[in-house]
Amino acid sequence: MSNLKQFLNSKMRLSHIYQPLMIKTLLENRGIADKSIIAKQFLEYDFSQVEYYEKITNVMPGRILRKHQIVSKEKGAYHLEEFDTLSEDDINELIAICEDKINQYIEKRGKDIWEHRRRNRRPIRGSVRYEVLKRANGRCELCGISKDEKALEVDHIVPKNTGGEDSINNYQALCFTCNSNKRDTDDTDFRDVNAKYKHRDKSCIFCSLNGRVIVENNLAVAFYDKYPVTDLHTLIIPKRHCEDYFELTQAELNAINQLIFQLKDILIQKDSTIDGFNIGNNSGGEAGQTIFHTHIHLIPRRKGDVDNPIGGIRNVIFGK
């Protein structure tokens, strides 16, 4: 007992409830339990799954059974209309019919009936999930609700079944409701998504950097500006050739933003005199864009580099 007790009290480091819950389940089952038994215990604590099936209850069987006047609903509770008229034999007979219907359906369809919950799914590592939720500041990136009000899920921006990759740049934090609604309402054609991200323009100087790269990830790359406004002025671009900032996908925006945060630390480490940054984009010729491959400027600022820095980016139009 001493080793187990010492582990529980002193050595166990928790990133979730899984370790103590697994040990508890094994203790309650005389020291041995099949993985499915342990998994069911996890489900008992997972309120996001309960929330999912609450919605299923309301929009699928609940709605249809109410329409046929089999059940009624009051204050969130469902009532079987004829229950008070049933004898114990009636109840047992009806339960047997229900079980028979369930078994028939499972025999006919097999595991496919749960495919919507498991298609191409691999567990996302806890450290990656943490980074996605931290990047979203603990809020749904669609509706903005806090993780304290509704469980957040890590969603593939480009769905797995349409070519989306397992990458932090293709993940977003969505609450259960937004995630479930997104699945069937987005009719974007993703069949050529991988080819889209590989698009390059041979005539574009940013599509072939020839070793100038500082840092990169799967969708974006950063390099020093050839004509810097200040020392260590850096550009961050999508690897895909696209002319305008507003053509960027959410996955590319995530990738670019990830590099901006990396570069902040890299540049400050190179030069401790950096006190601030201007982050900007010229979108369109009238806004000053001269190279028509989307690029974000990360311009280090230092005390005294201009006489009066007040207004910052507003000074792109003189006197404003």
C-alpha positions in Angstrom: 0.0 0.0 0.0 2.8 2.4 0.8 4.0 2.8 -2.8 0.5 3.4 -4.1 -0.3 5.8 -1.3 2.9 7.7 -1.7 2.3 8.0 -5.5 -1.2 9.4 -4.9 -0.1 11.8 -2.2 3.3 13.0 -3.5 4.4 11.8 -6.9 1.3 12.0 -9.1 1.3 15.1 -11.4 -2.1 15.8 -12.9 -2.9 17.3 -16.3 -6.4 15.8 -16.0 -8.5 13.5 -13.7 -7.5 10.4 -15.6 -4.8 8.9 -13.3 -6.7 9.0 -10.0 -10.0 8.0 -11.7 -8.3 4.9 -13.3 -6.8 3.9 -10.0 -10.1 4.4 -8.2 -11.8 2.2 -10.8 -9.3 -0.6 -10.5 -9.7 -0.5 -6.7 -13.4 -0.7 -7.0 -13.1 -3.7 -9.3 -10.8 -5.9 -7.2 -7.6 -4.6 -8.9 -8.5 -5.5 -12.5 -10.7 -3.8 -15.1 -11.1 -3.9 -18.8 -10.3 -0.7 -20.7 -13.9 -0.3 -21.6 -14.9 -0.2 -17.9 -12.3 2.5 -17.2 -13.4 4.5 -20.3 -17.0 4.4 -19.0 -15.9 5.9 -15.7 -14.2 8.7 -17.6 -17.5 9.3 -19.4 -19.4 9.6 -16.1 -17.3 12.7 -15.3 -17.2 14.2 -18.8 -20.0 16.8 -18.7 -19.2 17.8 -22.3 -20.4 14.4 -23.4 -23.6 14.7 -21.3 -24.1 18.2 -22.9 -23.8 16.6 -26.4 -26.4 14.0 -25.7 -28.7 16.5 -24.1 -28.8 18.3 -27.4 -29.3 14.9 -29.2 -32.2 14.2 -26.9 -33.9 17.5 -27.6 -33.4 17.7 -31.4 -33.8 14.1 -32.5 -35.8 11.6 -30.4 -37.4 14.2 -28.1 -38.8 16.2 -31.0 -40.2 13.2 -32.9 -41.7 11.5 -29.9 -43.4 14.8 -28.8 -44.8 15.1 -32.4 -46.4 11.7 -32.1 -47.6 12.5 -28.5 -45.6 9.6 -27.0 -43.8 12.0 -24.6 -44.3 15.5 -23.3 -41.8 17.9 -21.9 -42.0 20.3 -19.0 -39.1 22.3 -17.4 -36.5 20.2 -19.2 -37.9 16.8 -18.1 -39.6 14.3 -20.4 -42.7 12.4 -19.4 -44.0 9.2 -21.0 -47.6 10.0 -21.6 -49.2 6.5 -20.9 -46.9 5.4 -18.1 -49.5 5.7 -15.3 -51.7 3.3 -17.2 -49.1 0.5 -17.5 -48.8 -2.6 -15.3 -45.4 -4.1 -14.5 -46.0 -6.8 -17.1 -46.8 -4.0 -19.7 -43.6 -2.2 -18.8 -41.4 -5.4 -19.0 -43.0 -6.3 -22.4 -42.4 -2.8 -23.8 -38.8 -2.8 -22.5 -38.2 -6.1 -24.3 -39.6 -4.6 -27.5 -37.3 -1.6 -27.2 -34.2 -3.8 -26.6 -35.2 -5.9 -29.6 -35.4 -2.8 -31.8 -32.0 -1.6 -30.6 -30.4 -5.0 -31.3 -32.0 -5.2 -34.7 -30.6 -1.8 -35.7 -27.1 -2.5 -34.3 -27.1 -5.8 -36.2 -28.0 -4.1 -39.4 -25.7 -1.0 -39.2 -22.9 -2.1 -36.8 -20.4 0.4 -35.6 -21.4 2.8 -38.4 -24.1 4.3 -36.2 -21.4 6.0 -34.1 -19.1 7.0 -37.0 -20.1 10.7 -36.7 -18.4 10.6 -33.2 -15.2 8.8 -34.2 -14.4 9.5 -37.9 -10.6 9.9 -38.3 -10.3 10.9 -34.7 -7.1 10.5 -32.7 -6.8 11.9 -29.2 -5.2 15.3 -29.2 -2.3 15.5 -26.8 -3.0 17.4 -23.6 -0.1 19.8 -24.2 -1.5 20.6 -27.7 -5.0 21.1 -26.4 -3.6 23.4 -23.7 -1.9 25.5 -26.3 -5.1 25.8 -28.4 -7.2 26.8 -25.4 -4.5 29.2 -24.2 -4.3 30.8 -27.7 -8.1 31.3 -27.6 -8.0 32.8 -24.0 -10.3 30.1 -22.8 -13.2 31.2 -25.1 -15.0 29.7 -28.1 -13.4 31.3 -31.2 -16.8 31.5 -32.9 -19.4 32.7 -30.3 -17.0 33.9 -27.6 -18.5 32.0 -24.7 -16.1 31.2 -21.8 -14.9 27.7 -20.8 -16.4 28.4 -17.4 -19.9 28.5 -19.0 -19.6 25.8 -21.6 -17.2 23.0 -22.3 -14.7 23.8 -25.1 -13.6 21.3 -27.7 -10.5 21.3 -30.0 -11.9 21.4 -33.6 -10.3 20.8 -37.0 -10.8 24.0 -39.0 -10.5 22.0 -42.2 -12.3 18.8 -41.3 -10.3 15.6 -41.1 -12.6 13.8 -43.5 -12.0 16.5 -46.2 -8.2 16.5 -45.9 -7.5 18.6 -42.8 -4.3 17.8 -41.0 -3.5 17.2 -37.4 -1.6 20.5 -36.8 -2.0 23.2 -34.2 -2.5 25.6 -37.0 -5.5 23.6 -38.1 -7.1 23.5 -34.6 -9.4 26.0 -33.1 -11.3 26.1 -29.7 -15.1 25.8 -30.2 -17.8 25.3 -27.6 -19.8 22.1 -28.0 -22.7 24.0 -29.6 -20.6 25.8 -32.3 -18.6 22.6 -33.0 -21.7 20.5 -33.5 -23.5 23.2 -35.6 -20.4 23.7 -37.8 -20.2 20.1 -38.9 -23.2 20.0 -41.2 -23.7 23.7 -42.2 -20.4 24.4 -43.9 -20.6 23.6 -47.6 -17.1 24.8 -48.5 -15.5 22.5 -51.1 -12.3 21.2 -49.3 -11.5 18.5 -51.9 -8.4 20.4 -53.2 -7.4 22.0 -49.9 -3.9 20.4 -49.8 -3.2 21.5 -53.4 -4.3 25.0 -52.5 -1.7 25.3 -49.7 1.0 24.2 -52.1 0.3 26.9 -54.6 3.4 29.0 -55.6 3.9 31.7 -58.2 7.3 31.4 -60.0 7.3 35.2 -60.7 6.9 36.1 -57.0 10.0 37.0 -55.1 8.4 35.8 -51.8 7.6 32.3 -53.2 11.3 31.5 -53.4 13.3 32.9 -50.5 16.6 31.0 -51.1 17.7 30.4 -47.5 16.6 33.7 -46.0 14.2 32.0 -43.5 14.4 32.7 -39.8 11.6 30.5 -38.6 8.7 28.6 -40.3 5.9 26.2 -39.7 3.7 24.2 -42.0 1.8 27.1 -43.5 3.9 30.3 -42.9 7.5 31.5 -43.0 9.4 34.5 -41.6 12.5 36.4 -42.8 14.2 39.7 -42.4 13.0 42.6 -44.6 15.5 43.5 -47.3 14.9 47.2 -46.8 14.3 47.5 -43.1 12.6 50.4 -41.4 14.4 49.5 -38.2 17.1 47.0 -37.4 15.6 43.4 -37.3 12.5 44.4 -39.2 10.9 41.1 -40.1 8.2 39.9 -42.6 5.9 37.0 -42.0 4.1 35.5 -45.1 2.0 32.5 -45.9 3.8 29.8 -47.9 0.9 29.7 -50.3 0.9 32.5 -52.9 -2.1 34.8 -52.2 -2.2 38.5 -53.0 -4.4 39.9 -50.2 -4.6 39.5 -46.4 -8.3 38.9 -46.7 -7.6 35.7 -48.8 -5.9 34.0 -45.9 -7.6 31.0 -44.3 -8.1 30.7 -40.6 -5.5 28.0 -40.5 -3.0 30.4 -42.2 -3.9 33.2 -39.8 -3.2 30.9 -36.9 0.2 29.9 -38.4 1.2 33.5 -39.0 0.2 34.6 -35.5 2.1 31.7 -34.0 5.3 32.9 -35.8 4.7 36.5 -34.7 4.8 35.4 -31.0 7.9 33.2 -31.6 9.6 36.1 -33.4 8.9 38.5 -30.5 11.0 36.4 -28.2 13.7 35.7 -30.8 14.2 39.4 -31.7 14.2 40.6 -28.0 16.8 37.9 -27.3 18.9 39.2 -30.1 18.5 42.9 -29.1 17.5 43.8 -25.5 17.0 47.4 -26.5 13.7 46.6 -28.3 10.9 48.3 -26.3 7.9 47.7 -28.6 6.7 46.6 -32.0 4.6 47.8 -34.9 2.6 45.0 -36.5 1.0 45.8 -39.8 -0.1 44.9 -43.2 -0.6 46.9 -46.5 -3.5 45.4 -48.3 -4.0 46.8 -51.8 -2.0 49.3 -53.9 -3.8 52.3 -52.5 -2.8 51.2 -49.0 0.9 51.0 -50.1 1.2 47.3 -51.0 4.0 46.9 -53.6 4.7 43.1 -53.5 1.4 41.3 -54.1 2.1 38.3 -51.9 0.4 38.8 -48.5 3.0 39.9 -45.9 2.9 41.1 -42.3 5.5 43.6 -41.0 6.9 43.1 -37.5 8.9 46.2 -36.9 10.9 46.5 -33.6 10.8 49.8 -31.9 13.4 51.3 -29.6 13.3 54.3 -27.3 14.3 57.4 -29.2 14.1 55.9 -32.7 11.7 58.8 -33.6 11.2 62.1 -31.7 7.5 61.6 -31.1 6.1 58.0 -31.5 2.6 59.0 -30.3 -0.1 57.7 -32.7 2.0 54.8 -34.0 0.4 53.3 -37.0 -2.0 56.3 -37.4 1.0 58.2 -38.8 0.9 56.3 -42.1 -1.3 59.2 -43.2 0.5 62.4 -42.3 -1.3 64.7 -39.8 -3.9 62.1 -38.8 
